[in-house]
Each structure stands twice: as structure tokens, then as C-alpha cells.
Amino acid sequence: MIGGRSIWGAIIEPLAKNYHWTIDYILWGISFLNVQMLSSDAVQVFYGSGKDGKGGSVISADNPANWEFIMNEVND
């Protein structure tokens, strides 16, 4: 991942992109508490690291057989 180190890249840009909001609306039209709640509950895509360090593979989170693998990747 590249970027997302500041409030602009980590919070404001994703809100503008996902909700089609203007920067002016994000800064002055919605409370920071609501921005924090939206950001903390945002849907994120998780790509497993893979045990060999070469990147993960796509797995089905709908398959109960993958639950242990998913939990190991998230908790590592």
C-alpha cells in the first residue's frame, strides 16, 4: 500500500471517493465524529500475506472451511 499516511489520504480521500462528497462538505458539512464512525466501520479488502511472503491468494470468505485460514491471516 502506498499513501494514506495523513488525514487527507486515510480519511478524506476515501470518503470523497466512496460517497461522492466534496472536500468542502467533508470539512464543513459533516461532524468529525460521524467521519470517524464511517471510517472505522468502512468495508476493507484484506489480501493475505501468504506464508512465502510472495503475496496471498484469493479465498472465499463464504466457505466455512476457510475460517481458520482467515483468522490466522488476520491475527498475524
mmJSON file of the N, C-alpha and C atoms, coordinates in Angstrom:
{"data_MODEL":{"atom_site":{
"group_PDB":["ATOM","ATOM","ATOM","ATOM","ATOM","ATOM","ATOM","ATOM","ATOM","ATOM","ATOM","ATOM","ATOM","ATOM","ATOM","ATOM","ATOM","ATOM","ATOM","ATOM","ATOM","ATOM","ATOM","ATOM","ATOM","ATOM","ATOM","ATOM","ATOM","ATOM","ATOM","ATOM","ATOM","ATOM","ATOM","ATOM","ATOM","ATOM","ATOM","ATOM","ATOM","ATOM","ATOM","ATOM","ATOM","ATOM","ATOM","ATOM","ATOM","ATOM","ATOM","ATOM","ATOM","ATOM","ATOM","ATOM","ATOM","ATOM","ATOM","ATOM","ATOM","ATOM","ATOM","ATOM","ATOM","ATOM","ATOM","ATOM","ATOM","ATOM","ATOM","ATOM","ATOM","ATOM","ATOM","ATOM","ATOM","ATOM","ATOM","ATOM","ATOM","ATOM","ATOM","ATOM","ATOM","ATOM","ATOM","ATOM","ATOM","ATOM","ATOM","ATOM","ATOM","ATOM","ATOM","ATOM","ATOM","ATOM","ATOM","ATOM","ATOM","ATOM","ATOM","ATOM","ATOM","ATOM","ATOM","ATOM","ATOM","ATOM","ATOM","ATOM","ATOM","ATOM","ATOM","ATOM","ATOM","ATOM","ATOM","ATOM","ATOM","ATOM","ATOM","ATOM","ATOM","ATOM","ATOM","ATOM","ATOM","ATOM","ATOM","ATOM","ATOM","ATOM","ATOM","ATOM","ATOM","ATOM","ATOM","ATOM","ATOM","ATOM","ATOM","ATOM","ATOM","ATOM","ATOM","ATOM","ATOM","ATOM","ATOM","ATOM","ATOM","ATOM","ATOM","ATOM","ATOM","ATOM","ATOM","ATOM","ATOM","ATOM","ATOM","ATOM","ATOM","ATOM","ATOM","ATOM","ATOM","ATOM","ATOM","ATOM","ATOM","ATOM","ATOM","ATOM","ATOM","ATOM","ATOM","ATOM","ATOM","ATOM","ATOM","ATOM","ATOM","ATOM","ATOM","ATOM","ATOM","ATOM","ATOM","ATOM","ATOM","ATOM","ATOM","ATOM","ATOM","ATOM","ATOM","ATOM","ATOM","ATOM","ATOM","ATOM","ATOM","ATOM","ATOM","ATOM","ATOM","ATOM","ATOM","ATOM","ATOM","ATOM","ATOM","ATOM","ATOM","ATOM","ATOM","ATOM","ATOM","ATOM","ATOM","ATOM","ATOM","ATOM","ATOM","ATOM"],
"id":[1,2,3,4,5,6,7,8,9,10,11,12,13,14,15,16,17,18,19,20,21,22,23,24,25,26,27,28,29,30,31,32,33,34,35,36,37,38,39,40,41,42,43,44,45,46,47,48,49,50,51,52,53,54,55,56,57,58,59,60,61,62,63,64,65,66,67,68,69,70,71,72,73,74,75,76,77,78,79,80,81,82,83,84,85,86,87,88,89,90,91,92,93,94,95,96,97,98,99,100,101,102,103,104,105,106,107,108,109,110,111,112,113,114,115,116,117,118,119,120,121,122,123,124,125,126,127,128,129,130,131,132,133,134,135,136,137,138,139,140,141,142,143,144,145,146,147,148,149,150,151,152,153,154,155,156,157,158,159,160,161,162,163,164,165,166,167,168,169,170,171,172,173,174,175,176,177,178,179,180,181,182,183,184,185,186,187,188,189,190,191,192,193,194,195,196,197,198,199,200,201,202,203,204,205,206,207,208,209,210,211,212,213,214,215,216,217,218,219,220,221,222,223,224,225,226,227,228],
"type_symbol":["N","C","C","N","C","C","N","C","C","N","C","C","N","C","C","N","C","C","N","C","C","N","C","C","N","C","C","N","C","C","N","C","C","N","C","C","N","C","C","N","C","C","N","C","C","N","C","C","N","C","C","N","C","C","N","C","C","N","C","C","N","C","C","N","C","C","N","C","C","N","C","C","N","C","C","N","C","C","N","C","C","N","C","C","N","C","C","N","C","C","N","C","C","N","C","C","N","C","C","N","C","C","N","C","C","N","C","C","N","C","C","N","C","C","N","C","C","N","C","C","N","C","C","N","C","C","N","C","C","N","C","C","N","C","C","N","C","C","N","C","C","N","C","C","N","C","C","N","C","C","N","C","C","N","C","C","N","C","C","N","C","C","N","C","C","N","C","C","N","C","C","N","C","C","N","C","C","N","C","C","N","C","C","N","C","C","N","C","C","N","C","C","N","C","C","N","C","C","N","C","C","N","C","C","N","C","C","N","C","C","N","C","C","N","C","C","N","C","C","N","C","C","N","C","C","N","C","C"],
"label_atom_id":["N","CA","C","N","CA","C","N","CA","C","N","CA","C","N","CA","C","N","CA","C","N","CA","C","N","CA","C","N","CA","C","N","CA","C","N","CA","C","N","CA","C","N","CA","C","N","CA","C","N","CA","C","N","CA","C","N","CA","C","N","CA","C","N","CA","C","N","CA","C","N","CA","C","N","CA","C","N","CA","C","N","CA","C","N","CA","C","N","CA","C","N","CA","C","N","CA","C","N","CA","C","N","CA","C","N","CA","C","N","CA","C","N","CA","C","N","CA","C","N","CA","C","N","CA","C","N","CA","C","N","CA","C","N","CA","C","N","CA","C","N","CA","C","N","CA","C","N","CA","C","N","CA","C","N","CA","C","N","CA","C","N","CA","C","N","CA","C","N","CA","C","N","CA","C","N","CA","C","N","CA","C","N","CA","C","N","CA","C","N","CA","C","N","CA","C","N","CA","C","N","CA","C","N","CA","C","N","CA","C","N","CA","C","N","CA","C","N","CA","C","N","CA","C","N","CA","C","N","CA","C","N","CA","C","N","CA","C","N","CA","C","N","CA","C","N","CA","C","N","CA","C","N","CA","C","N","CA","C","N","CA","C","N","CA","C"],
"label_alt_id":[null,null,null,null,null,null,null,null,null,null,null,null,null,null,null,null,null,null,null,null,null,null,null,null,null,null,null,null,null,null,null,null,null,null,null,null,null,null,null,null,null,null,null,null,null,null,null,null,null,null,null,null,null,null,null,null,null,null,null,null,null,null,null,null,null,null,null,null,null,null,null,null,null,null,null,null,null,null,null,null,null,null,null,null,null,null,null,null,null,null,null,null,null,null,null,null,null,null,null,null,null,null,null,null,null,null,null,null,null,null,null,null,null,null,null,null,null,null,null,null,null,null,null,null,null,null,null,null,null,null,null,null,null,null,null,null,null,null,null,null,null,null,null,null,null,null,null,null,null,null,null,null,null,null,null,null,null,null,null,null,null,null,null,null,null,null,null,null,null,null,null,null,null,null,null,null,null,null,null,null,null,null,null,null,null,null,null,null,null,null,null,null,null,null,null,null,null,null,null,null,null,null,null,null,null,null,null,null,null,null,null,null,null,null,null,null,null,null,null,null,null,null,null,null,null,null,null,null],
"label_comp_id":["MET","MET","MET","ILE","ILE","ILE","GLY","GLY","GLY","GLY","GLY","GLY","ARG","ARG","ARG","SER","SER","SER","ILE","ILE","ILE","TRP","TRP","TRP","GLY","GLY","GLY","ALA","ALA","ALA","ILE","ILE","ILE","ILE","ILE","ILE","GLU","GLU","GLU","PRO","PRO","PRO","LEU","LEU","LEU","ALA","ALA","ALA","LYS","LYS","LYS","ASN","ASN","ASN","TYR","TYR","TYR","HIS","HIS","HIS","TRP","TRP","TRP","THR","THR","THR","ILE","ILE","ILE","ASP","ASP","ASP","TYR","TYR","TYR","ILE","ILE","ILE","LEU","LEU","LEU","TRP","TRP","TRP","GLY","GLY","GLY","ILE","ILE","ILE","SER","SER","SER","PHE","PHE","PHE","LEU","LEU","LEU","ASN","ASN","ASN","VAL","VAL","VAL","GLN","GLN","GLN","MET","MET","MET","LEU","LEU","LEU","SER","SER","SER","SER","SER","SER","ASP","ASP","ASP","ALA","ALA","ALA","VAL","VAL","VAL","GLN","GLN","GLN","VAL","VAL","VAL","PHE","PHE","PHE","TYR","TYR","TYR","GLY","GLY","GLY","SER","SER","SER","GLY","GLY","GLY","LYS","LYS","LYS","ASP","ASP","ASP","GLY","GLY","GLY","LYS","LYS","LYS","GLY","GLY","GLY","GLY","GLY","GLY","SER","SER","SER","VAL","VAL","VAL","ILE","ILE","ILE","SER","SER","SER","ALA","ALA","ALA","ASP","ASP","ASP","ASN","ASN","ASN","PRO","PRO","PRO","ALA","ALA","ALA","ASN","ASN","ASN","TRP","TRP","TRP","GLU","GLU","GLU","PHE","PHE","PHE","ILE","ILE","ILE","MET","MET","MET","ASN","ASN","ASN","GLU","GLU","GLU","VAL","VAL","VAL","ASN","ASN","ASN","ASP","ASP","ASP"],
"label_asym_id":["A","A","A","A","A","A","A","A","A","A","A","A","A","A","A","A","A","A","A","A","A","A","A","A","A","A","A","A","A","A","A","A","A","A","A","A","A","A","A","A","A","A","A","A","A","A","A","A","A","A","A","A","A","A","A","A","A","A","A","A","A","A","A","A","A","A","A","A","A","A","A","A","A","A","A","A","A","A","A","A","A","A","A","A","A","A","A","A","A","A","A","A","A","A","A","A","A","A","A","A","A","A","A","A","A","A","A","A","A","A","A","A","A","A","A","A","A","A","A","A","A","A","A","A","A","A","A","A","A","A","A","A","A","A","A","A","A","A","A","A","A","A","A","A","A","A","A","A","A","A","A","A","A","A","A","A","A","A","A","A","A","A","A","A","A","A","A","A","A","A","A","A","A","A","A","A","A","A","A","A","A","A","A","A","A","A","A","A","A","A","A","A","A","A","A","A","A","A","A","A","A","A","A","A","A","A","A","A","A","A","A","A","A","A","A","A","A","A","A","A","A","A","A","A","A","A","A","A"],
"label_entity_id":["1","1","1","1","1","1","1","1","1","1","1","1","1","1","1","1","1","1","1","1","1","1","1","1","1","1","1","1","1","1","1","1","1","1","1","1","1","1","1","1","1","1","1","1","1","1","1","1","1","1","1","1","1","1","1","1","1","1","1","1","1","1","1","1","1","1","1","1","1","1","1","1","1","1","1","1","1","1","1","1","1","1","1","1","1","1","1","1","1","1","1","1","1","1","1","1","1","1","1","1","1","1","1","1","1","1","1","1","1","1","1","1","1","1","1","1","1","1","1","1","1","1","1","1","1","1","1","1","1","1","1","1","1","1","1","1","1","1","1","1","1","1","1","1","1","1","1","1","1","1","1","1","1","1","1","1","1","1","1","1","1","1","1","1","1","1","1","1","1","1","1","1","1","1","1","1","1","1","1","1","1","1","1","1","1","1","1","1","1","1","1","1","1","1","1","1","1","1","1","1","1","1","1","1","1","1","1","1","1","1","1","1","1","1","1","1","1","1","1","1","1","1","1","1","1","1","1","1"],
"label_seq_id":[1,1,1,2,2,2,3,3,3,4,4,4,5,5,5,6,6,6,7,7,7,8,8,8,9,9,9,10,10,10,11,11,11,12,12,12,13,13,13,14,14,14,15,15,15,16,16,16,17,17,17,18,18,18,19,19,19,20,20,20,21,21,21,22,22,22,23,23,23,24,24,24,25,25,25,26,26,26,27,27,27,28,28,28,29,29,29,30,30,30,31,31,31,32,32,32,33,33,33,34,34,34,35,35,35,36,36,36,37,37,37,38,38,38,39,39,39,40,40,40,41,41,41,42,42,42,43,43,43,44,44,44,45,45,45,46,46,46,47,47,47,48,48,48,49,49,49,50,50,50,51,51,51,52,52,52,53,53,53,54,54,54,55,55,55,56,56,56,57,57,57,58,58,58,59,59,59,60,60,60,61,61,61,62,62,62,63,63,63,64,64,64,65,65,65,66,66,66,67,67,67,68,68,68,69,69,69,70,70,70,71,71,71,72,72,72,73,73,73,74,74,74,75,75,75,76,76,76],
"pdbx_PDB_ins_code":[null,null,null,null,null,null,null,null,null,null,null,null,null,null,null,null,null,null,null,null,null,null,null,null,null,null,null,null,null,null,null,null,null,null,null,null,null,null,null,null,null,null,null,null,null,null,null,null,null,null,null,null,null,null,null,null,null,null,null,null,null,null,null,null,null,null,null,null,null,null,null,null,null,null,null,null,null,null,null,null,null,null,null,null,null,null,null,null,null,null,null,null,null,null,null,null,null,null,null,null,null,null,null,null,null,null,null,null,null,null,null,null,null,null,null,null,null,null,null,null,null,null,null,null,null,null,null,null,null,null,null,null,null,null,null,null,null,null,null,null,null,null,null,null,null,null,null,null,null,null,null,null,null,null,null,null,null,null,null,null,null,null,null,null,null,null,null,null,null,null,null,null,null,null,null,null,null,null,null,null,null,null,null,null,null,null,null,null,null,null,null,null,null,null,null,null,null,null,null,null,null,null,null,null,null,null,null,null,null,null,null,null,null,null,null,null,null,null,null,null,null,null,null,null,null,null,null,null],
"Cartn_x":[0.84,0.0,0.891,0.51,1.25,0.305,0.763,-0.061,-0.9,-1.843,-2.728,-2.073,-0.998,-0.294,-0.872,-1.598,-2.17,-3.684,-4.311,-5.77,-6.379,-5.674,-6.187,-6.267,-5.227,-5.204,-5.92,-5.926,-6.513,-8.016,-8.5,-9.911,-10.656,-10.144,-10.897,-11.018,-9.934,-9.983,-10.91,-10.861,-11.81,-13.271,-13.559,-14.933,-15.392,-14.534,-14.888,-15.14,-14.311,-14.442,-15.667,-15.845,-16.925,-18.308,-18.412,-19.719,-19.957,-18.958,-19.041,-19.306,-18.652,-18.77,-17.666,-17.902,-16.864,-15.984,-14.782,-13.884,-14.538,-15.198,-15.879,-16.926,-17.694,-18.711,-18.061,-16.985,-16.318,-15.742,-15.171,-14.556,-15.574,-16.652,-17.552,-19.001,-19.394,-20.787,-21.139,-20.151,-20.404,-19.485,-19.984,-19.178,-18.018,-16.936,-15.775,-16.11,-17.013,-17.441,-18.075,-18.934,-19.536,-18.496,-17.535,-16.446,-15.678,-15.375,-14.658,-15.465,-16.769,-17.601,-17.694,-17.839,-17.866,-16.547,-15.45,-14.131,-13.832,-14.25,-13.939,-14.744,-15.885,-16.737,-16.698,-15.72,-15.631,-15.27,-15.846,-15.526,-14.131,-13.293,-11.928,-11.661,-10.837,-10.437,-9.142,-9.114,-7.925,-7.281,-6.02,-5.245,-4.26,-4.373,-3.48,-2.034,-1.137,0.274,0.908,0.324,0.93,2.127,2.32,3.411,4.779,4.834,6.115,6.513,5.667,5.976,5.795,5.256,5.101,3.689,2.9,1.537,0.549,-0.653,-1.675,-2.44,-3.389,-4.256,-5.688,-6.554,-7.95,-8.632,-9.307,-10.03,-11.477,-12.337,-13.758,-14.06,-14.469,-14.836,-16.205,-16.934,-18.242,-18.134,-16.978,-16.77,-16.329,-17.125,-16.755,-15.42,-15.014,-13.744,-12.545,-12.733,-11.639,-11.551,-12.434,-12.485,-11.165,-10.591,-9.342,-8.218,-8.126,-7.1,-7.272,-8.497,-8.758,-8.368,-8.744,-8.427,-6.922,-6.214,-4.747,-4.109,-4.618,-4.061,-4.356,-5.537,-5.924,-5.148,-4.914,-4.259,-2.741,-2.163,-0.686,-0.131],
"Cartn_y":[-1.16,0.0,1.229,2.199,3.449,4.57,5.506,6.646,6.341,7.23,7.054,7.361,8.165,8.47,9.68,10.498,11.694,11.551,12.502,12.503,12.658,13.335,13.54,12.219,11.44,10.188,9.04,9.064,7.954,8.096,9.325,9.523,10.325,11.493,12.403,11.874,11.427,10.933,9.735,8.717,7.605,8.032,8.979,9.451,10.16,10.995,11.714,10.727,9.709,8.731,7.831,7.303,6.348,6.976,8.179,8.812,9.941,10.217,11.297,12.64,12.841,14.085,15.031,16.32,17.313,17.462,17.965,18.229,19.248,20.251,21.268,20.634,19.683,19.016,18.2,17.495,16.669,17.539,18.685,19.559,20.354,20.802,21.733,21.246,20.202,19.808,18.588,17.861,16.655,16.688,16.217,16.267,15.27,15.605,14.728,13.402,13.415,12.173,11.227,11.765,10.927,10.451,11.285,10.866,9.713,9.801,8.73,7.439,7.546,6.341,5.71,6.516,5.972,5.293,5.911,5.361,4.09,4.032,2.853,1.635,1.863,0.748,0.533,1.14,1.02,-0.407,-0.854,-2.173,-2.107,-3.052,-3.09,-4.443,-4.449,-5.688,-6.141,-7.398,-7.96,-8.932,-8.701,-9.612,-10.311,-11.629,-12.397,-12.251,-12.344,-12.153,-13.404,-14.536,-15.779,-16.148,-17.395,-17.84,-17.682,-17.628,-17.495,-16.041,-15.087,-13.675,-13.147,-13.939,-13.518,-13.032,-12.82,-12.353,-13.478,-13.097,-14.083,-14.504,-15.351,-15.804,-15.411,-15.455,-15.126,-16.338,-16.121,-17.205,-16.777,-17.733,-17.457,-17.34,-16.143,-15.95,-16.545,-16.914,-17.541,-19.019,-19.606,-21.032,-21.235,-21.905,-22.12,-22.85,-23.612,-24.333,-23.38,-22.146,-21.169,-20.322,-20.511,-19.681,-19.689,-20.845,-20.925,-20.19,-20.355,-19.665,-18.151,-17.669,-16.234,-15.689,-16.376,-15.906,-15.897,-16.872,-16.886,-15.718,-15.38,-14.261,-12.926,-12.769,-11.519,-11.312,-12.377,-12.266,-12.275,-12.494,-12.491,-11.096],
"Cartn_z":[0.0,0.0,0.0,-0.767,-0.828,-0.456,0.343,0.739,1.958,2.24,3.383,4.706,4.688,5.932,6.653,5.953,6.571,6.649,7.329,7.415,6.02,5.12,3.762,3.007,3.064,2.326,3.011,4.34,5.088,5.305,5.423,5.752,4.688,4.37,3.5,2.078,1.485,0.104,-0.057,0.838,0.69,0.83,1.737,1.877,0.61,0.055,-1.174,-2.306,-2.383,-3.46,-3.262,-2.072,-1.813,-1.787,-1.233,-1.074,-2.079,-2.929,-3.916,-3.235,-2.094,-1.35,-1.777,-1.645,-1.921,-0.686,-0.893,0.23,1.17,0.591,1.393,2.311,1.791,2.618,3.728,3.41,4.42,5.53,5.162,6.158,6.966,6.322,6.987,7.103,6.389,6.365,7.194,7.678,8.46,9.677,10.801,12.023,11.949,12.633,12.651,13.331,14.299,14.95,13.926,13.066,12.025,11.022,10.698,9.799,10.423,11.707,12.399,12.416,12.667,12.693,11.312,10.271,8.91,8.569,8.954,8.633,9.41,10.662,11.476,11.047,10.424,10.005,8.496,7.842,6.383,5.979,4.897,4.359,3.744,4.12,3.611,2.984,1.962,1.315,1.953,2.38,3.003,2.04,1.746,0.916,1.821,1.942,2.794,2.37,3.332,3.043,2.449,2.662,2.174,3.023,3.26,4.13,3.486,2.151,1.47,1.244,1.669,1.514,0.112,-0.804,-2.196,-2.498,-1.487,-1.715,-1.507,-1.205,-0.904,-2.132,-1.902,-2.971,-2.619,-3.587,-3.361,-2.75,-1.634,-0.981,-0.803,-0.676,-0.493,0.993,1.421,2.817,3.114,2.07,2.263,2.605,2.386,2.631,4.081,4.908,6.313,6.49,5.511,5.608,5.626,5.181,5.137,6.398,7.345,8.537,9.308,9.531,10.294,9.572,8.253,7.476,7.581,7.457,7.526,8.895,9.945,11.292,11.538,11.019,11.172,10.444,9.246,8.468,9.151,9.684,10.323,11.616,12.36,13.659,13.588,12.428,12.306,12.349],
"occupancy":[1.0,1.0,1.0,1.0,1.0,1.0,1.0,1.0,1.0,1.0,1.0,1.0,1.0,1.0,1.0,1.0,1.0,1.0,1.0,1.0,1.0,1.0,1.0,1.0,1.0,1.0,1.0,1.0,1.0,1.0,1.0,1.0,1.0,1.0,1.0,1.0,1.0,1.0,1.0,1.0,1.0,1.0,1.0,1.0,1.0,1.0,1.0,1.0,1.0,1.0,1.0,1.0,1.0,1.0,1.0,1.0,1.0,1.0,1.0,1.0,1.0,1.0,1.0,1.0,1.0,1.0,1.0,1.0,1.0,1.0,1.0,1.0,1.0,1.0,1.0,1.0,1.0,1.0,1.0,1.0,1.0,1.0,1.0,1.0,1.0,1.0,1.0,1.0,1.0,1.0,1.0,1.0,1.0,1.0,1.0,1.0,1.0,1.0,1.0,1.0,1.0,1.0,1.0,1.0,1.0,1.0,1.0,1.0,1.0,1.0,1.0,1.0,1.0,1.0,1.0,1.0,1.0,1.0,1.0,1.0,1.0,1.0,1.0,1.0,1.0,1.0,1.0,1.0,1.0,1.0,1.0,1.0,1.0,1.0,1.0,1.0,1.0,1.0,1.0,1.0,1.0,1.0,1.0,1.0,1.0,1.0,1.0,1.0,1.0,1.0,1.0,1.0,1.0,1.0,1.0,1.0,1.0,1.0,1.0,1.0,1.0,1.0,1.0,1.0,1.0,1.0,1.0,1.0,1.0,1.0,1.0,1.0,1.0,1.0,1.0,1.0,1.0,1.0,1.0,1.0,1.0,1.0,1.0,1.0,1.0,1.0,1.0,1.0,1.0,1.0,1.0,1.0,1.0,1.0,1.0,1.0,1.0,1.0,1.0,1.0,1.0,1.0,1.0,1.0,1.0,1.0,1.0,1.0,1.0,1.0,1.0,1.0,1.0,1.0,1.0,1.0,1.0,1.0,1.0,1.0,1.0,1.0,1.0,1.0,1.0,1.0,1.0,1.0],
"B_iso_or_equiv":[0.0,0.0,0.0,0.0,0.0,0.0,0.0,0.0,0.0,0.0,0.0,0.0,0.0,0.0,0.0,0.0,0.0,0.0,0.0,0.0,0.0,0.0,0.0,0.0,0.0,0.0,0.0,0.0,0.0,0.0,0.0,0.0,0.0,0.0,0.0,0.0,0.0,0.0,0.0,0.0,0.0,0.0,0.0,0.0,0.0,0.0,0.0,0.0,0.0,0.0,0.0,0.0,0.0,0.0,0.0,0.0,0.0,0.0,0.0,0.0,0.0,0.0,0.0,0.0,0.0,0.0,0.0,0.0,0.0,0.0,0.0,0.0,0.0,0.0,0.0,0.0,0.0,0.0,0.0,0.0,0.0,0.0,0.0,0.0,0.0,0.0,0.0,0.0,0.0,0.0,0.0,0.0,0.0,0.0,0.0,0.0,0.0,0.0,0.0,0.0,0.0,0.0,0.0,0.0,0.0,0.0,0.0,0.0,0.0,0.0,0.0,0.0,0.0,0.0,0.0,0.0,0.0,0.0,0.0,0.0,0.0,0.0,0.0,0.0,0.0,0.0,0.0,0.0,0.0,0.0,0.0,0.0,0.0,0.0,0.0,0.0,0.0,0.0,0.0,0.0,0.0,0.0,0.0,0.0,0.0,0.0,0.0,0.0,0.0,0.0,0.0,0.0,0.0,0.0,0.0,0.0,0.0,0.0,0.0,0.0,0.0,0.0,0.0,0.0,0.0,0.0,0.0,0.0,0.0,0.0,0.0,0.0,0.0,0.0,0.0,0.0,0.0,0.0,0.0,0.0,0.0,0.0,0.0,0.0,0.0,0.0,0.0,0.0,0.0,0.0,0.0,0.0,0.0,0.0,0.0,0.0,0.0,0.0,0.0,0.0,0.0,0.0,0.0,0.0,0.0,0.0,0.0,0.0,0.0,0.0,0.0,0.0,0.0,0.0,0.0,0.0,0.0,0.0,0.0,0.0,0.0,0.0,0.0,0.0,0.0,0.0,0.0,0.0],
"pdbx_formal_charge":[null,null,null,null,null,null,null,null,null,null,null,null,null,null,null,null,null,null,null,null,null,null,null,null,null,null,null,null,null,null,null,null,null,null,null,null,null,null,null,null,null,null,null,null,null,null,null,null,null,null,null,null,null,null,null,null,null,null,null,null,null,null,null,null,null,null,null,null,null,null,null,null,null,null,null,null,null,null,null,null,null,null,null,null,null,null,null,null,null,null,null,null,null,null,null,null,null,null,null,null,null,null,null,null,null,null,null,null,null,null,null,null,null,null,null,null,null,null,null,null,null,null,null,null,null,null,null,null,null,null,null,null,null,null,null,null,null,null,null,null,null,null,null,null,null,null,null,null,null,null,null,null,null,null,null,null,null,null,null,null,null,null,null,null,null,null,null,null,null,null,null,null,null,null,null,null,null,null,null,null,null,null,null,null,null,null,null,null,null,null,null,null,null,null,null,null,null,null,null,null,null,null,null,null,null,null,null,null,null,null,null,null,null,null,null,null,null,null,null,null,null,null,null,null,null,null,null,null],
"auth_seq_id":[1,1,1,2,2,2,3,3,3,4,4,4,5,5,5,6,6,6,7,7,7,8,8,8,9,9,9,10,10,10,11,11,11,12,12,12,13,13,13,14,14,14,15,15,15,16,16,16,17,17,17,18,18,18,19,19,19,20,20,20,21,21,21,22,22,22,23,23,23,24,24,24,25,25,25,26,26,26,27,27,27,28,28,28,29,29,29,30,30,30,31,31,31,32,32,32,33,33,33,34,34,34,35,35,35,36,36,36,37,37,37,38,38,38,39,39,39,40,40,40,41,41,41,42,42,42,43,43,43,44,44,44,45,45,45,46,46,46,47,47,47,48,48,48,49,49,49,50,50,50,51,51,51,52,52,52,53,53,53,54,54,54,55,55,55,56,56,56,57,57,57,58,58,58,59,59,59,60,60,60,61,61,61,62,62,62,63,63,63,64,64,64,65,65,65,66,66,66,67,67,67,68,68,68,69,69,69,70,70,70,71,71,71,72,72,72,73,73,73,74,74,74,75,75,75,76,76,76],
"auth_comp_id":["MET","MET","MET","ILE","ILE","ILE","GLY","GLY","GLY","GLY","GLY","GLY","ARG","ARG","ARG","SER","SER","SER","ILE","ILE","ILE","TRP","TRP","TRP","GLY","GLY","GLY","ALA","ALA","ALA","ILE","ILE","ILE","ILE","ILE","ILE","GLU","GLU","GLU","PRO","PRO","PRO","LEU","LEU","LEU","ALA","ALA","ALA","LYS","LYS","LYS","ASN","ASN","ASN","TYR","TYR","TYR","HIS","HIS","HIS","TRP","TRP","TRP","THR","THR","THR","ILE","ILE","ILE","ASP","ASP","ASP","TYR","TYR","TYR","ILE","ILE","ILE","LEU","LEU","LEU","TRP","TRP","TRP","GLY","GLY","GLY","ILE","ILE","ILE","SER","SER","SER","PHE","PHE","PHE","LEU","LEU","LEU","ASN","ASN","ASN","VAL","VAL","VAL","GLN","GLN","GLN","MET","MET","MET","LEU","LEU","LEU","SER","SER","SER","SER","SER","SER","ASP","ASP","ASP","ALA","ALA","ALA","VAL","VAL","VAL","GLN","GLN","GLN","VAL","VAL","VAL","PHE","PHE","PHE","TYR","TYR","TYR","GLY","GLY","GLY","SER","SER","SER","GLY","GLY","GLY","LYS","LYS","LYS","ASP","ASP","ASP","GLY","GLY","GLY","LYS","LYS","LYS","GLY","GLY","GLY","GLY","GLY","GLY","SER","SER","SER","VAL","VAL","VAL","ILE","ILE","ILE","SER","SER","SER","ALA","ALA","ALA","ASP","ASP","ASP","ASN","ASN","ASN","PRO","PRO","PRO","ALA","ALA","ALA","ASN","ASN","ASN","TRP","TRP","TRP","GLU","GLU","GLU","PHE","PHE","PHE","ILE","ILE","ILE","MET","MET","MET","ASN","ASN","ASN","GLU","GLU","GLU","VAL","VAL","VAL","ASN","ASN","ASN","ASP","ASP","ASP"],
"auth_asym_id":["A","A","A","A","A","A","A","A","A","A","A","A","A","A","A","A","A","A","A","A","A","A","A","A","A","A","A","A","A","A","A","A","A","A","A","A","A","A","A","A","A","A","A","A","A","A","A","A","A","A","A","A","A","A","A","A","A","A","A","A","A","A","A","A","A","A","A","A","A","A","A","A","A","A","A","A","A","A","A","A","A","A","A","A","A","A","A","A","A","A","A","A","A","A","A","A","A","A","A","A","A","A","A","A","A","A","A","A","A","A","A","A","A","A","A","A","A","A","A","A","A","A","A","A","A","A","A","A","A","A","A","A","A","A","A","A","A","A","A","A","A","A","A","A","A","A","A","A","A","A","A","A","A","A","A","A","A","A","A","A","A","A","A","A","A","A","A","A","A","A","A","A","A","A","A","A","A","A","A","A","A","A","A","A","A","A","A","A","A","A","A","A","A","A","A","A","A","A","A","A","A","A","A","A","A","A","A","A","A","A","A","A","A","A","A","A","A","A","A","A","A","A","A","A","A","A","A","A"],
"auth_atom_id":["N","CA","C","N","CA","C","N","CA","C","N","CA","C","N","CA","C","N","CA","C","N","CA","C","N","CA","C","N","CA","C","N","CA","C","N","CA","C","N","CA","C","N","CA","C","N","CA","C","N","CA","C","N","CA","C","N","CA","C","N","CA","C","N","CA","C","N","CA","C","N","CA","C","N","CA","C","N","CA","C","N","CA","C","N","CA","C","N","CA","C","N","CA","C","N","CA","C","N","CA","C","N","CA","C","N","CA","C","N","CA","C","N","CA","C","N","CA","C","N","CA","C","N","CA","C","N","CA","C","N","CA","C","N","CA","C","N","CA","C","N","CA","C","N","CA","C","N","CA","C","N","CA","C","N","CA","C","N","CA","C","N","CA","C","N","CA","C","N","CA","C","N","CA","C","N","CA","C","N","CA","C","N","CA","C","N","CA","C","N","CA","C","N","CA","C","N","CA","C","N","CA","C","N","CA","C","N","CA","C","N","CA","C","N","CA","C","N","CA","C","N","CA","C","N","CA","C","N","CA","C","N","CA","C","N","CA","C","N","CA","C","N","CA","C","N","CA","C","N","CA","C","N","CA","C","N","CA","C","N","CA","C","N","CA","C"],
"pdbx_PDB_model_num":[1,1,1,1,1,1,1,1,1,1,1,1,1,1,1,1,1,1,1,1,1,1,1,1,1,1,1,1,1,1,1,1,1,1,1,1,1,1,1,1,1,1,1,1,1,1,1,1,1,1,1,1,1,1,1,1,1,1,1,1,1,1,1,1,1,1,1,1,1,1,1,1,1,1,1,1,1,1,1,1,1,1,1,1,1,1,1,1,1,1,1,1,1,1,1,1,1,1,1,1,1,1,1,1,1,1,1,1,1,1,1,1,1,1,1,1,1,1,1,1,1,1,1,1,1,1,1,1,1,1,1,1,1,1,1,1,1,1,1,1,1,1,1,1,1,1,1,1,1,1,1,1,1,1,1,1,1,1,1,1,1,1,1,1,1,1,1,1,1,1,1,1,1,1,1,1,1,1,1,1,1,1,1,1,1,1,1,1,1,1,1,1,1,1,1,1,1,1,1,1,1,1,1,1,1,1,1,1,1,1,1,1,1,1,1,1,1,1,1,1,1,1,1,1,1,1,1,1]
}}}
